[in-house]
Amino acid sequence: MEVVKALPFIVFFSYSKCESLQTSLLHAARQRLNGQDYLEENLGISVSIMVAQFLQDATYEEVQTIAKELLNLAEKCKRLKPHESPSECAHQLMATFLTHICNNQGLVASHVFPDCCKMKTAARLRCFLSYKKDDADGHDTPLILRSELTCEAAVENNVSPKARFSYEISRRHPFLYGPTILTMSACYETAVQSCCQEENKTECLRTKLEPIRKYIRGISARHHHLCEIGTKFNEKVASAVELILLTKKQPKANFSEITKLTMDVKNLHETCCEGNTLSCALGSHQLMNYTCSNQAILSSKFAECCEQPEPFRGECIINSENDDKPDLSPLQLTRFTEDRSVCEQFSGNQDAFGQEFLYEYSRRHLELAVPVTLRVFETYKRVLEKCCKLENPLECHQPGKEVFQRVVLESRDRVKTYCDLQKQLGSSSFQDRLTVLYTKKAPQLSAQELVVLVKKMAAVARRCCPLRDELQSACVEDQAKLVLGELCRSHSGKPVNAGVGHCCDDSYAFRKPCFDDLQVDGTYISPPLSCDQAISLKEVLCQAQDEELQLEKQKLLSTLVKQKPRTAEDLFLSIGEDFVQLVEKCCRAQRRDVCFQEEGPQLITRCQSLLEASSSQSGLM
């Protein structure tokens, strides 16, 4: 049976460890699992996770019914003997699932898959996957409503907290890997059982479940991002990402071991992204067995994790730190630029030569984010494509090291500019500035969509910019790629404009610099809107909290920028500040309605005159 893609997303969590795996929870939960055949024990729940991730609107009862039907329909699952590997069952399960759904017309109609059922095999699966709706842009859903209901359900209902929790998480996060859902479900069940014995159940549940919620939300976004790389870009890009991640995680492992893992992991990653939870769980089990059996040649950081049982062992390895950087000779890297046979090796087998370069470069630069390492790699390939056509290629590609350094420095300079501006302006004004800039880049987005995008980009700055210089750049690159990945997935469903499309589709490595450099979309023509239509001054604004008022300001900024995108940013920002000051002034007044009536027209007049002014656009990053 193939091994699932699990290790490659390990490095993504260098800045957000799984806070939910608290020692007390782990200890209590894993005591119950020692000595059990974990995969056999969780066969039913793994199938339920798969069903819930595809049929997101199905009720809990419907999911459980379909899962039981599938295990009976799939011959290899029905005949599964105790302690027998479920590999054949897992292989048969997905085809059985899709056929079962398509044969049950009532179920198909209620979950809008009729067009998929007209297709065959791989095309049918791709169609079903296209209907998955990620909750990444939705509001956070609390894991509990009221403590008394949670505890009553755990005691009275014939439903385990783990099973119910896995259902709720699966339908909200359809790209979250099955092994992670199983791990978090075990943590959730243990937390509920523990807290329901406490006097202050609500506070206990809040304290123990909030880290689980945050972890799920973060890792789900990363899993979806990895799946996007595999489907949107060619196999070479996916392989390069895998190789970099594996090398950074295990820099002491030799090249042959890394390339073997890269090939296995890339191919098997598709299993998780295709939604076959049982195959994903089985593959994860096998991968972790291999990792722990070979930790002496892979990494010195896995020892503590490998002592843990399923499912905690895998999640522990995922969140373990990178191994220590080995003491490496610079000669291994200079041979890629200063050797006379470089062009001969490059033309002989580009893929193998490129993999070796990525391996040697990545293990020497653990501090770099994956996109930056990819930019160096892409730049290196361009250098060789140019130089190897010349009469004296060595003279051309010999300064390659300096070229690589320029790529890294440019990436760091962009991040430094970003963080310096955030520090200079402060949180609110920084978000205002981003609102103006991103509205100019993507005016087709609604004001609400732009505000959400800007809020996420500002959160990247808040999280990463306080870090030390050597961590700051990697953090911004790592976090920004997730935000831009969400924008690009949205663009795939509802195209924004040609500029956004180019940045999303042209190069994964250069996606962020492309968005940084994106200018005003000159093709966009906004429906005419006057300032008195854009500015709404009502007493209800006095009930808004500070954050809500800021959001209203940013929506106003977005609306105005769409009218005159080439007007200087400072003019828009001044209107936004005038709006907030007027609201604050009138909300303090004894007669608010009179204040708004008197002051409002003056703001609208200033707004209209400012919109008539124009100047050159200023830029960021």
C-alpha positions in Angstrom: 0.0 0.0 0.0 1.2 3.5 -0.9 2.4 5.8 1.8 0.5 9.0 2.3 1.8 12.5 2.0 2.2 13.8 5.5 5.8 14.9 6.1 5.8 17.7 3.5 3.6 20.0 5.5 5.7 19.6 8.6 7.8 22.7 7.9 4.7 24.9 7.3 4.1 24.9 11.1 7.4 26.4 12.1 5.5 29.4 13.5 2.3 27.9 14.9 2.8 24.8 16.9 -0.2 22.6 17.8 -1.1 24.1 21.1 -4.0 21.7 21.4 -1.8 18.7 22.1 -1.4 19.5 25.7 0.5 17.0 27.8 -2.5 16.1 30.0 -4.8 15.5 27.1 -2.3 13.4 25.3 -1.5 11.3 28.3 -5.1 10.5 29.1 -6.1 9.9 25.5 -3.2 7.7 24.5 -3.7 5.4 27.5 -6.9 4.2 26.0 -5.3 3.5 22.6 -2.2 1.5 23.7 -2.3 -2.1 22.6 -5.2 -1.5 20.1 -5.1 -1.9 16.4 -5.7 1.7 15.7 -6.7 1.5 12.0 -9.1 -1.4 12.7 -10.6 0.5 15.6 -11.2 3.7 13.5 -12.3 2.1 10.2 -15.9 3.3 10.6 -15.0 6.8 11.7 -12.5 7.1 8.8 -15.2 6.3 6.3 -17.6 8.7 8.0 -15.0 11.5 7.7 -14.8 10.8 3.9 -18.5 10.9 3.5 -19.0 14.1 5.5 -16.2 15.9 3.5 -17.9 15.2 0.2 -21.6 15.5 1.4 -21.2 18.6 3.5 -24.9 19.3 3.8 -25.8 15.8 5.0 -26.9 15.3 8.5 -24.9 13.3 11.1 -27.4 10.5 10.8 -27.3 10.4 7.0 -23.5 10.3 7.1 -23.4 7.4 9.5 -26.0 5.5 7.4 -24.0 6.0 4.2 -20.7 5.0 5.9 -22.2 1.7 7.1 -23.7 1.0 3.6 -20.3 1.6 2.0 -18.5 -0.8 4.3 -21.2 -3.4 3.4 -21.0 -2.7 -0.3 -17.2 -2.8 -0.7 -16.4 -6.5 -0.7 -12.9 -6.0 0.6 -14.2 -4.0 3.5 -17.1 -6.4 4.3 -14.7 -9.4 4.4 -12.1 -7.6 6.5 -10.8 -9.9 9.2 -9.5 -8.8 12.7 -5.9 -7.5 12.6 -6.0 -7.6 8.7 -4.6 -4.6 6.9 -7.4 -2.5 5.4 -5.3 -1.6 2.3 -7.5 -3.4 -0.2 -10.6 -2.1 1.5 -9.2 1.5 1.2 -8.4 1.1 -2.5 -11.9 -0.1 -3.3 -13.7 2.4 -1.1 -13.7 5.6 -3.2 -15.0 4.0 -6.4 -17.7 2.3 -4.3 -18.6 5.6 -2.6 -19.0 7.5 -5.9 -21.0 4.7 -7.5 -23.3 4.5 -4.5 -24.0 8.2 -4.4 -24.7 8.2 -8.2 -27.0 5.2 -7.9 -29.0 6.9 -5.2 -30.7 9.6 -7.2 -32.5 11.2 -4.3 -29.3 11.7 -2.4 -27.6 13.0 -5.6 -30.3 15.6 -6.1 -30.1 16.9 -2.6 -26.3 17.4 -2.9 -26.1 18.8 -6.5 -23.9 16.1 -8.1 -26.0 15.0 -11.1 -23.5 16.4 -13.6 -20.6 14.5 -12.0 -22.5 11.2 -12.2 -22.5 11.4 -16.0 -18.7 11.2 -16.0 -16.4 8.2 -15.6 -13.7 7.3 -13.1 -11.1 10.1 -12.7 -13.2 12.8 -14.2 -16.1 11.9 -11.9 -13.8 12.2 -8.9 -12.5 15.6 -10.0 -16.0 16.8 -10.5 -17.1 15.7 -7.0 -14.0 17.4 -5.5 -14.9 20.6 -7.3 -18.0 20.8 -5.2 -16.2 20.8 -1.9 -16.6 24.2 -0.2 -13.9 25.2 2.2 -15.0 27.1 5.3 -11.7 29.1 5.3 -13.4 32.4 4.5 -16.4 31.7 6.8 -16.8 32.8 10.4 -15.2 30.7 13.1 -17.5 28.1 14.5 -17.2 27.5 18.2 -16.7 23.9 19.2 -19.3 24.2 22.0 -22.6 26.0 22.3 -23.3 25.6 26.0 -21.3 23.4 28.4 -24.4 21.7 29.8 -25.6 20.6 26.3 -22.1 19.3 25.5 -21.9 17.3 28.7 -25.5 16.0 28.5 -24.8 14.8 24.9 -21.7 13.1 26.0 -23.6 11.2 28.7 -27.1 10.6 27.4 -26.8 10.3 23.7 -25.6 7.1 22.1 -23.0 9.1 20.1 -19.4 9.4 21.1 -18.1 13.0 21.4 -15.3 11.9 19.0 -17.6 10.7 16.3 -19.8 13.8 16.5 -16.8 16.2 16.5 -15.2 14.5 13.6 -18.4 15.0 11.6 -18.7 18.7 12.4 -15.0 19.3 11.6 -15.1 17.2 8.4 -18.0 19.1 6.8 -16.5 22.5 7.7 -13.0 21.6 6.5 -13.3 19.2 3.5 -9.6 19.4 2.7 -8.3 18.7 6.2 -6.4 15.4 6.2 -8.2 12.5 7.9 -5.3 11.6 10.3 -5.4 15.2 11.7 -9.2 14.9 12.2 -8.8 11.6 14.0 -6.1 13.1 16.3 -8.1 16.3 17.1 -11.2 14.2 17.6 -9.4 12.1 20.2 -8.2 15.3 21.9 -11.7 16.8 21.9 -13.2 13.6 23.4 -10.7 13.6 26.2 -11.2 17.3 26.9 -15.0 16.9 27.1 -14.7 13.9 29.4 -12.3 15.7 31.6 -14.1 19.1 31.8 -17.6 17.6 32.4 -16.2 16.4 35.7 -15.2 19.9 36.7 -17.3 22.4 38.6 -16.7 25.2 36.1 -17.4 23.2 32.9 -17.7 26.2 30.6 -14.3 27.7 31.5 -12.6 24.3 31.4 -14.1 23.6 27.9 -13.2 27.0 26.6 -9.6 26.7 27.8 -9.0 23.3 26.4 -11.0 23.5 23.1 -10.0 27.0 21.9 -6.4 25.8 21.0 -7.9 22.8 19.1 -10.1 25.1 17.1 -7.2 27.4 16.2 -5.0 24.5 15.2 -7.6 23.0 13.0 -8.3 26.2 11.2 -4.6 26.8 10.6 -3.6 23.4 9.5 -6.7 23.0 7.3 -5.7 26.1 5.3 -2.2 24.6 4.8 -3.6 21.2 3.7 -5.8 23.0 1.1 -2.9 25.0 -0.1 -0.8 21.9 -0.6 -3.6 20.3 -2.6 -3.8 23.4 -4.8 -0.1 23.1 -5.6 -0.7 19.6 -6.8 -3.6 20.4 -9.0 -2.9 23.9 -10.3 0.8 23.5 -11.2 2.7 20.8 -13.0 4.4 17.8 -11.3 7.8 19.4 -11.3 6.6 22.3 -9.1 4.9 19.9 -6.7 8.0 17.7 -6.6 10.2 20.8 -5.9 8.0 21.9 -3.0 8.1 18.4 -1.5 11.9 18.1 -1.9 12.5 21.5 -0.2 10.2 20.7 2.7 11.7 17.3 3.3 15.2 18.6 3.0 14.6 21.5 5.4 13.0 19.1 7.9 15.8 16.5 7.6 18.9 18.3 6.4 21.3 15.5 7.5 19.5 12.9 5.4 21.4 11.9 2.2 20.3 12.9 -1.2 19.1 9.4 -2.3 16.9 9.1 0.8 15.4 12.6 0.2 14.7 11.9 -3.5 13.1 8.5 -2.6 10.8 10.1 0.0 10.0 13.0 -2.4 8.8 10.7 -5.1 6.7 8.5 -2.7 5.3 11.4 -0.8 4.3 13.4 -3.9 2.5 10.6 -5.4 0.8 9.5 -2.2 -0.1 13.1 -1.3 -2.8 12.8 -4.0 -4.6 10.2 -1.8 -5.3 12.7 0.9 -6.2 15.5 -1.5 -8.6 13.1 -3.4 -10.5 12.6 -0.1 -9.9 8.9 0.4 -9.6 9.2 4.2 -9.0 5.5 4.9 -6.1 5.4 2.4 -4.8 8.6 3.9 -4.9 7.2 7.4 -3.3 4.0 6.3 -0.6 5.8 4.4 0.1 8.1 7.3 0.5 5.0 9.6 3.0 3.5 7.2 4.9 6.7 6.6 5.3 7.3 10.4 6.4 3.6 10.8 9.1 4.2 8.2 10.1 7.5 9.6 10.5 6.1 13.2 12.3 3.0 11.9 14.8 5.2 10.1 15.1 8.2 12.4 18.8 7.5 12.8 19.4 8.5 9.2 16.6 11.1 8.9 16.4 13.3 11.9 17.4 13.5 15.6 14.2 15.4 16.5 11.8 12.5 16.1 12.7 10.3 19.1 10.1 11.7 21.5 7.4 11.6 18.9 8.1 8.1 17.9 7.4 6.9 21.4 3.8 8.0 21.1 1.0 5.8 19.8 -1.4 6.5 16.9 -2.7 9.0 16.1 -0.5 11.3 18.2 2.8 10.1 16.8 2.1 11.5 13.4 0.8 14.9 14.5 3.8 15.2 16.9 6.2 14.6 14.0 4.4 17.1 11.9 5.0 19.8 14.6 8.5 18.8 15.5 11.3 21.3 14.8 13.7 21.0 11.9 16.8 19.0 12.6 20.0 20.9 13.3 21.8 22.3 10.4 24.7 20.0 9.4 28.3 21.3 9.0 28.5 21.3 5.2 31.3 22.1 2.7 30.6 25.1 0.4 32.2 23.1 -2.5 29.1 21.0 -3.0 27.2 24.2 -3.9 29.8 26.0 -5.9 30.0 23.0 -8.3 26.6 24.1 -9.6 28.1 27.5 -10.8 31.9 27.1 -11.1 32.2 23.6 -12.7 32.9 23.4 -16.4 30.6 20.5 -16.8 27.5 22.3 -15.5 25.9 22.8 -18.9 26.6 19.2 -19.8 24.9 17.9 -16.6 22.0 20.4 -17.0 21.3 19.3 -20.6 21.8 15.6 -19.8 19.1 15.3 -17.1 17.5 18.6 -16.1 15.2 17.0 -13.5 17.9 15.1 -11.6 20.3 17.9 -11.8 17.7 20.4 -10.6 16.7 18.1 -7.7 20.3 17.9 -6.6 20.7 21.6 -6.6 17.5 22.1 -4.6 18.7 19.5 -2.1 22.1 21.1 -1.6 20.8 24.7 -1.5 17.9 23.9 0.8 19.9 22.1 3.5 22.3 25.1 3.6 19.5 27.7 3.9 17.0 26.3 6.4 16.0 29.9 7.2 14.4 30.6 3.8 10.7 30.1 3.1 9.8 27.6 0.4 8.7 30.2 -2.1 12.1 32.1 -1.8 14.0 28.8 -2.3 11.9 28.2 -5.4 12.6 31.7 -6.7 16.4 31.0 -6.4 15.8 27.7 -8.2 13.8 29.3 -11.0 16.4 32.0 -11.4 19.2 29.4 -11.5 17.4 27.6 -14.3 17.0 30.8 -16.3 20.7 31.6 -15.9 21.6 28.1 -17.2 19.2 28.3 -20.1 20.8 31.6 -21.1 24.4 30.8 -20.4 24.5 27.3 -21.9 23.8 28.7 -25.3 26.9 30.8 -25.3 30.4 29.9 -26.5 31.9 30.4 -23.0 29.1 29.4 -20.6 31.4 29.2 -17.5 32.1 32.9 -17.6 28.4 33.5 -17.8 27.1 31.2 -15.0 30.2 31.4 -12.6 28.8 34.5 -10.7 25.6 32.4 -9.9 26.2 32.7 -6.2 25.8 36.5 -6.4 22.6 36.1 -8.4 21.1 33.8 -5.8 22.0 36.3 -3.0 20.2 39.1 -5.0 17.0 37.0 -5.2 17.1 36.4 -1.4 17.9 40.0 -0.6 15.1 41.3 -2.8 12.6 39.1 -1.0 13.9 40.3 2.3 13.8 44.0 1.3 10.2 43.6 0.2 9.3 42.2 3.6 11.3 44.9 5.4 9.5 47.6 3.5 6.2 46.0 4.4 7.0 45.7 8.1 8.6 49.2 8.3 5.4 50.7 6.9 3.2 48.7 9.4 5.4 50.0 12.3 5.3 53.5 11.0 1.6 53.8 10.4 0.2 51.6 13.1 -2.4 48.9 12.7 -5.5 51.0 11.7 -3.7 53.3 9.2 -1.8 50.3 7.8 -5.0 48.5 7.0 -6.4 51.7 5.4 -3.3 51.8 3.2 -3.7 48.2 2.2 -7.3 48.7 1.4 -6.5 51.4 -1.1 -3.7 49.4 -2.7 -5.6 46.1 -3.1 -8.7 47.9 -4.3 -6.6 49.4 -7.1 -5.2 45.9 -7.9 -8.5 44.1 -7.8 -11.4 46.5 -8.0 -13.8 43.8 -9.2 -13.9 42.4 -5.7 -16.7 43.6 -3.5 -16.0 46.0 -0.7 -16.6 43.2 1.8 -14.3 40.8 0.0 -11.5 43.4 -0.1 -11.9 44.2 3.6 -11.6 40.4 4.4 -8.5 40.2 2.2 -6.9 43.2 3.7 -7.7 42.0 7.3 -5.8 38.8 6.5 -2.8 40.5 5.0 -2.7 42.9 8.0 -2.8 39.9 10.3 0.3 38.5 8.6 2.1 41.8 9.4 0.9 41.7 13.1 2.1 38.1 13.5 5.4 38.3 11.6 6.8 41.8 11.7 7.7 41.7 15.5 10.0 38.7 14.9 13.7 38.9 14.5 15.0 39.9 11.1 16.1 36.4 10.2 12.6 35.0 11.0 10.5 37.9 9.8 11.0 37.3 6.1 10.3 33.6 6.2 7.2 34.2 8.3 5.7 36.8 6.0 6.4 34.7 2.9 4.9 31.6 4.6 1.8 33.3 5.7 1.2 35.5 2.7 1.2 32.5 0.3 -1.8 31.1 2.2 -3.7 34.4 1.9 -2.9 34.8 -1.8 -3.7 31.1 -2.3 -7.2 31.7 -1.0 -7.6 34.7 -3.4 -6.4 32.6 -6.3 -8.9 29.8 -5.5 -11.6 32.4 -5.4 -10.4 33.7 -8.8 -10.6 30.2 -10.2 -14.3 30.1 -9.4 -15.1 33.8 -10.1 -12.4 35.5 -12.2 -11.3 38.9 -10.9 -9.1 40.4 -13.7 -6.3 39.5 -16.0 -3.6 40.8 -13.7 -4.8 38.7 -10.8 -5.1 35.7 -13.1 -1.6 36.1 -14.3 -0.2 36.3 -10.8 -2.2 33.2 -9.7 -1.4 31.1 -12.7 2.0 32.1 -14.1 4.5 31.0 -11.4 4.0 29.7 -7.9 7.5 30.8 -6.9 6.9 34.4 -8.0 3.2 34.7 -7.0 3.8 37.1 -4.1 6.2 39.4 -5.9 3.8 39.5 -8.8 1.0 40.6 -6.5 3.3 43.1 -4.8 4.0 44.7 -8.2 0.5 44.6 -9.5 -0.7 48.1 -10.5 -4.0 49.8 -11.1 -6.4 47.7 -13.2 -7.0 50.1 -16.0 -9.7 48.0 -17.6 -12.1 48.4 -14.7 -15.0 50.8 -15.1 -16.9 51.4 -11.9 -20.7 52.2 -12.0 -21.0 55.9 -11.3 -21.4 56.7 -7.6 -21.5 60.0 -6.0 -20.1 60.7 -2.5 -23.6 61.2 -1.0 -24.4 57.6 -2.2 -21.1 56.2 -0.8 -21.2 57.9 2.6 -23.9 56.7 4.9 -24.1 58.8 8.1 -26.7 57.4 10.5 -27.1 57.2 14.3 -26.7 53.4 14.1 -23.0 54.0 13.6 -22.8 55.1 17.2 -23.6 51.6 18.3 -20.6 50.2 16.4 -17.5 49.1 18.3 -14.1 50.6 17.3 -13.3 47.6 15.0 -16.7 47.8 13.3 -16.2 51.5 12.7 -12.8 50.9 11.1 -14.4 48.3 8.8 -17.0 50.8 7.7 -14.2 53.2 7.0 -12.3 50.7 4.9 -15.5 49.8 3.0 -15.9 53.5 2.2 -12.3 53.7 1.1 -12.7 50.7 -1.2 -15.9 52.2 -2.7 -14.2 55.6 -3.4 -11.0 54.1 -4.8 -13.1 52.2 -7.4 -14.5 55.6 -8.6 -11.1 57.2 -9.1 -8.3 54.6 -8.8 -5.6 56.9 -10.0 -6.2 59.5 -7.4 -3.4 59.9 -4.8 -3.7 57.5 -1.8 -3.4 60.3 0.7 -6.5 61.9 -0.6 -8.6 58.8 0.0 -7.1 58.3 3.4 -7.9 61.8 4.4 -11.6 61.2 3.5 -11.6 58.0 5.6 -10.1 59.9 8.6 -12.7 62.7 8.2 -15.5 60.1 8.2 -14.3 58.5 11.5 -13.8 61.9 13.2 -17.3 63.1 12.1 -18.9 59.9 13.5 -17.0 60.2 16.8 -17.9 63.9 17.1 -21.6 63.4 16.4 -21.9 60.3 18.6 -20.7 62.5 21.5 -23.2 65.3 20.6 -26.5 65.7 22.6 -28.5 65.7 19.4 -26.8 63.2 17.2 -29.3 63.5 14.3 -28.8 67.2 14.1 -25.0 66.8 14.1 -25.1 64.3 11.3 -27.5 66.5 9.3 -25.2 69.6 9.7 -21.8 68.0 9.4 -22.6 65.3 6.8 -23.0 67.6 3.8 -19.6 69.3 4.5 -17.9 65.9 4.5 -19.7 64.9 1.3 -18.6 68.2 -0.4 -15.0 67.7 0.6 -15.2 64.1 -0.7 -16.6 65.2 -4.0 -13.9 67.8 -4.5 -11.1 65.4 -3.5 -12.3 62.8 -6.0 -12.0 65.3 -8.7 -8.3 65.7 -8.0 -5.8 63.2 -9.4 -2.2 62.5 -9.0 0.3 59.7 -9.6 -0.2 56.5 -7.7 2.1 55.7 -4.9 3.1 52.1 -4.2 3.9 49.6 -1.5 6.5 46.9 -1.5 
